Amino acid sequence: MDIANSRRAGRHVSLSRRHFLAAGAVAAVNAPCLVSASALGRDGHLPPSERIGMGFIGLGGQGTGHLLGGAWTYVPGGYIARDEVQVLAVCDVRRERREPAQQRCNQIYAEKFGQADYRGVQAYHDFRDVLARPDVDAVLLALPYHWAGLMATMAARAGKDVYCEKPICITVREGRNLIETCHRFGRVYQAGTQQRSEYGGKFRQACELVRNGRIGRLQEVYAYRSPGAFLPAAWTTDDSQSVPDGFDWDLWLGPLPWRPYTGGAGHALSGFFVGDVNWSPHHYDIVHWTVNPDPTAGVEVWPEGGVVHYRYPNGVLVHSTGYPGENVGAEGGACFVGSEGRIAVDRNNIVSYPPSILHEPLRPGDARVYHTTSHSGNFLECIRTRRPTICNPQAAVDSMTSILIGGIALALGRSVHWDPLRGEFPGDEAANRLLSYTPRPPWRL
């Protein structure tokens, strides 16, 4: 969809930040008011022209946590508290979410800038209005599962940098399209798999120790979670409810097949997914980061006894269950088993067997992986520098693809062979049909 030509693009007139500043300067001359130093970029504050204009789309618990401060930003006060960010827009299909978020943001800026009548944060119910604003440099997306990949791609096409919460995409083709679009439009993308950056560097430490052979040759990985895939079940029902006032149900459904509102509208509708696409991205992102498979070589996947197994081209086996008797790994982590020891890691702990593995520091010549200590901070830094983020679209989609092909094997109840170079299951028509779906008009890219 061409955002510039969308019928919604003409609903408002947007000033660039620099034009806004010029207009504000004229107003300041003619009006008897005082403008605070923070608003002008003094006393150590960045001037508005150097702040990153952001829009926040999806204002549930996670989206609001990013915006105003929560467990996912690791910075008190959220993005709005960052001096290098200017929140310009908040958006949600639910009025009871977007209007309080707008009011709170304007209140925070009113206090920060010393302007009691501050109204610089606008609220929208349709995300296309946010993407149409030329002064919005970047968007943070915290959405229902089916919207993540599609909206991130639309945002990149509209020239926005993107921070997107998991599950990143719900089909393999959706993910490949996201990679291509970010590359073609030169967009910075960060997936919300913050374990690469946060939690005291425990996941990075495990990754580097394994990659540098501290447990010998890596043989097996226990991922602790089932993979998953988009697999709509047959659906018929006479059940329906009145859509709550202020809730755009049609826009919430977006690309999904139409169905009446029945009271359920959380992260996902029941009957659309097999396995786990919600929590598993944290686990498999760390697994994929550490295993670091050949991106051109095939992968074999098969379900057995309720557990999905992967055989990577370097001979490593990955199992969608926990290591027997090992408690560490369940909170977003994994257990890596090598020929000379093993390491288990999660958000709370990292352990090794033998224990001495953790006590020997990396040597100067050892390989290192991308190092950052703030996931959201890394996103903002990369917007300014245009370098890739720690979980760029290729890395994010590669990890998510491993989840989705495992989910397809789970759905089919048999082994599948994945060719990452061709992006398909060679000669397997039934599996290839699950690589994509036809979105409901007008949501076709």
Phi, psi and omega in degrees: 000133180275107184298320183299329182261005179297146180296338182279344184294339183266009184283341181215162176253119182256129174268143172293163181298322181291320175295323179298319179297318180297317178296321180294326179295318178297317181296323181295326180291322187267351184245143182277068180225160178255133179256129185292159178297323180295324179293331182266356179088022178262178179056039177086357180273148175288141174292153182306327182293343181255000178277154178273116178285123186235148171241143182244116185245118187098106189239038171285202183301317183286316180296316179292327176299317176297317185292310191249354180116126181187189187291350187256354181255334178061020176228123180304130178090354177071193182298326184294339179277350181281132182291334182276001181246139170240108177287123182249333187211142171234146188213134173199148179286351177257122181296324183290350174263313188288322184291317175296324178295318178298313181298318180293318179297314179296325177295317180298315180290327177299318179289319182293317185268354182068036181235099187299332183259026182300130180222033186282347179261119181260150180249139181225150173260340181249117185299338180294333176293324177291315181294337180280349182281122181289342180272356175272113181276326187213154178233148171248123185250122175229092200234166166302152188309318188288348181264341192303302184293318182294312182291324176299320179293317177298320179295318178297320178296330180277004177087019181258144167282152194226129163250121185234129175286156177302154017267019173074306175200160180247355172223157181297317182294325177299318179293318180295325177293323178297315178301311183297319182292316178299321179292314185294324184261004176063040185262143172279134181225134174232124174276147184280043174261075193288356180294338177295335186251323192262193176062040173067016178076014182298319181290321177296319179299313179299316180301313183290322178296316180293315181298331181266016171075020182290341174252020183079209179283124179295127184245314184220153175226134176253116189267349173071348182226150175285144169286183181198171181204161176283118184210080182299131177274159175302138189222123170215137178196153173260001183284135174199155178226161175291135178291130181303146178300133179086010181241118179272090184293321180298319179287328175298315178297317178053245186283349182289155174303143182297141168206151180291159178288130180236013178104345181258121178202062179263231178287327183205154173275145179294147177087009181252349184224149171247142181073210187234118173247003185264301183269332183299330178303328177295313181296307188287338174294318178291320177299312183293321178302320185276316179295322176051059185288162174298118184289354181252353186260152186288157180232135176258134182228136178208145175267145179203118178061034180083359179246135176264135181241145177237140170241111181274162186297338177273010177090355181287135175258134177243132182240138183273047180212176179274159175287132184305123176081000181256119180277331181286131181130341186288334182266071175082008188247205184198167174238124183253123185247124180241181182287345183232014179157186179211157178229132174241139184215145169208193186294338185254336187213156166224129181227156178222156177225110003287159182300335183298340181301320183283343186266351178266115184290158175295146180272159182305327182271359181288152179289143177239157174250171179311132184238118169212152182250005178217117183291314178290322178296323177297321177300312182293321177298318182288334172298319181285320186267341183067020174274161179295149176281172179292333174234069182291173186300323180295312180296317182295314183289324177301315179295318181292326178298321178299323177294315185291320179290328174293322177294325178293318176298320178296317180294321181279340180071030181202174181285151174224155179241122186255130175253101184291334181290318179273342180069042181200172172262103187304123176071013184243087185297319182297319179289321181295333178295339182267007180280345181203174173213166180266111180293153176291134178301145008262028191266042178254127180265000000 
